[in-house]
Amino acid sequence: MALEDRREILEGIIEPGENIQFSQAMPGDAKAIFHLIDEAGIEGMVSKRRDSNYRSGRSTNWLKIKSYAVEGYEILGVEREMGKPL
């Protein structure tokens, strides 16, 4: 079953305010959407091909893309616990 068909069925099943949240589709350019997500400080996004069929396990049709910042720090000292490697 195609993604859009699954979404339509789920929208009819999931009541607003329940414990399960239904994600909002954001069609468009993935790079532009990710830029907005990154700027907003959101954890990331899941990108899905519209024509993909659901199957369990990993697939290149559904990708989770994390947003993270890389920062540099100077280490002034390290305290080592006895019996543990550095």
Secondary structure, DSSP 8 states (H G I E B T S, - for coil): -BHHHHHHHHHHHS-TTSSS-------S-HHHHHHHHHHHT--EEEEE-TT-B--SS--TTEEEEE---------------TTS--
